[in-house]
Structures are given as C-alpha cells and as structure tokens.
Amino acid sequence: MLSDLEKEIEKLESKEKQLIEVATKLNSGKFYPLDFLSNAVINRSLKLIFGFTTLLKDDNFIAASHLVRCHLDNIIRFSASWIVDDPHDFATKVIDGTKIDSLKDKKGKLMKDWYLRNLLNKEYP
C-alpha cells in the first residue's frame, strides 16, 4: 500500500511524461524563438521535478522545499511571454541574456517578479 507521500510523488512523476509530450510536440516542425524558450522552461521543470521527488524519497524535505520556489519562478517568468507585444522578440531577448525584470509588458510596466506574480494570482489564486 502506497503512503500519501508516495502517491503524490507518483503524480509529480507523471507530470514529467506530460512535459516530455509537450516538448515533443514543440519539436515537430519549424522553430521560433518562443519554442526555444519553452523548451528551456520544460527542461528546467523536468530537472526540478526529478530533484524534488528524489529529495522527497530521501526524506530531505528541507532541501526539497527550496525547489518549489524555482518551479514557481519558471511559471512566473514564462508567463511574461503572453503579456508582451511580441512573444518571439521577448523570447529572443531572454535567450540572449536580457533579464525579464528589465523588460516591459504591453502596458509599459516592468515585468518584475512581484508584478508577474500578482497578474498570475488573479487568474490562479
């Protein structure tokens, strides 16, 4: 019989398969800058899930808890790509090393983490 923690770990590990399926679909034709950024985010997510579940299995909850913030950073920063005028230009700048918090959204607001978090929080409280 699986414990509640083991069941939750299995759920997270199943997300790895879903992310790989999404990445496979992205890699099926022409590539655009946002595709490259998406692949980078997916790759980072896969590594974070693997690290998180490995730490949980080892009962290293303190170390695992720190990876939650990294995963949140992924979605917070990637969400910026759909509030800009040109997602491909945005992706190109990010890939070239421009920090997201120095870029502006379509409303002219700097996309600081707190700003992006607040926008996401409206849709996903």
C-alpha positions as CSV (number, residue, x, y, z in Angstrom):
1,M,0.0,0.0,0.0
2,L,1.4,3.4,-1.0
3,S,1.6,6.2,1.5
4,D,0.1,9.6,0.7
5,L,3.5,11.0,0.0
6,E,4.3,8.1,-2.4
7,K,1.0,8.8,-4.2
8,E,1.8,12.5,-4.6
9,I,5.3,11.6,-5.8
10,E,3.8,9.4,-8.5
11,K,1.5,12.2,-9.5
12,L,4.5,14.5,-9.9
13,E,6.5,11.9,-11.8
14,S,3.5,11.5,-14.2
15,K,3.8,15.3,-15.0
16,E,7.3,14.5,-16.3
17,K,5.7,12.4,-19.0
18,Q,3.3,15.2,-19.9
19,L,6.1,17.7,-20.1
20,I,8.0,15.4,-22.4
21,E,4.9,15.0,-24.6
22,V,4.5,18.8,-24.9
23,A,8.2,19.2,-25.7
24,T,7.9,16.5,-28.4
25,K,5.0,18.4,-30.0
26,L,7.0,21.6,-29.9
27,N,9.9,20.0,-31.7
28,S,7.9,18.7,-34.7
29,G,8.4,21.4,-37.3
30,K,9.7,25.0,-37.7
31,F,11.3,26.5,-34.7
32,Y,10.6,30.0,-33.4
33,P,12.3,31.9,-30.5
34,L,9.4,31.2,-28.2
35,D,9.8,27.4,-28.9
36,F,13.4,27.6,-27.7
37,L,12.4,29.4,-24.6
38,S,9.6,26.9,-24.0
39,N,12.0,24.0,-24.3
40,A,14.3,25.6,-21.8
41,V,11.5,26.1,-19.3
42,I,10.3,22.5,-19.9
43,N,13.9,21.2,-19.4
44,R,14.3,23.1,-16.2
45,S,10.9,21.9,-15.0
46,L,11.9,18.3,-15.6
47,K,15.1,18.7,-13.7
48,L,13.4,20.4,-10.8
49,I,10.7,17.7,-10.6
50,F,13.4,15.0,-10.7
51,G,15.4,16.7,-8.0
52,F,12.3,17.4,-5.9
53,T,11.0,13.9,-6.0
54,T,14.4,12.4,-5.3
55,L,14.8,14.6,-2.2
56,L,11.3,13.7,-1.0
57,K,12.1,10.0,-1.4
58,D,15.2,10.6,0.7
59,D,13.1,12.4,3.4
60,N,15.1,15.6,2.7
61,F,12.1,17.9,3.0
62,I,14.1,21.0,3.8
63,A,16.2,20.8,0.6
64,A,13.1,19.8,-1.4
65,S,11.1,22.8,-0.2
66,H,13.6,25.2,-1.8
67,L,13.0,23.8,-5.2
68,V,9.4,24.8,-5.0
69,R,10.4,28.5,-5.4
70,C,12.5,27.6,-8.5
71,H,9.4,25.9,-10.1
72,L,7.3,28.9,-9.3
73,D,10.0,31.1,-10.9
74,N,9.6,29.1,-14.1
75,I,5.9,29.8,-14.4
76,I,6.1,33.4,-13.2
77,R,8.7,34.3,-15.7
78,F,7.4,32.2,-18.6
79,S,4.0,33.9,-18.1
80,A,5.6,37.1,-19.2
81,S,5.7,35.8,-22.7
82,W,2.0,36.2,-23.1
83,I,1.7,39.7,-21.8
84,V,4.1,41.3,-24.2
85,D,3.5,42.7,-27.7
86,D,5.8,40.3,-29.5
87,P,6.4,37.0,-27.7
88,H,9.2,35.9,-30.2
89,D,11.1,39.2,-29.7
90,F,10.7,38.7,-25.9
91,A,12.0,35.2,-26.1
92,T,15.0,36.3,-28.2
93,K,15.9,38.9,-25.7
94,V,15.6,36.4,-22.8
95,I,17.7,33.8,-24.6
96,D,20.3,36.5,-25.4
97,G,20.6,37.2,-21.6
98,T,18.3,40.1,-21.0
99,K,16.7,39.9,-17.6
100,I,13.0,39.7,-17.7
101,D,12.6,42.3,-14.9
102,S,14.2,44.9,-17.2
103,L,11.7,44.3,-20.0
104,K,8.2,45.9,-20.2
105,D,4.8,44.3,-21.0
106,K,2.3,45.7,-23.4
107,K,1.1,48.2,-20.9
108,G,4.7,49.6,-20.4
109,K,5.1,48.1,-17.0
110,L,8.4,46.5,-15.9
111,M,7.9,42.8,-15.5
112,K,9.3,42.3,-12.0
113,D,8.6,39.0,-10.3
114,W,6.1,40.6,-7.9
115,Y,4.2,42.2,-10.8
116,L,4.1,38.9,-12.8
117,R,3.1,37.0,-9.6
118,N,0.2,39.4,-9.0
119,L,-1.1,39.0,-12.5
120,L,-1.0,35.3,-12.3
121,N,-2.6,35.4,-8.8
122,K,-5.7,37.0,-10.4
123,E,-6.1,34.0,-12.7
124,Y,-4.8,31.3,-10.4
125,P,-5.4,32.3,-6.8
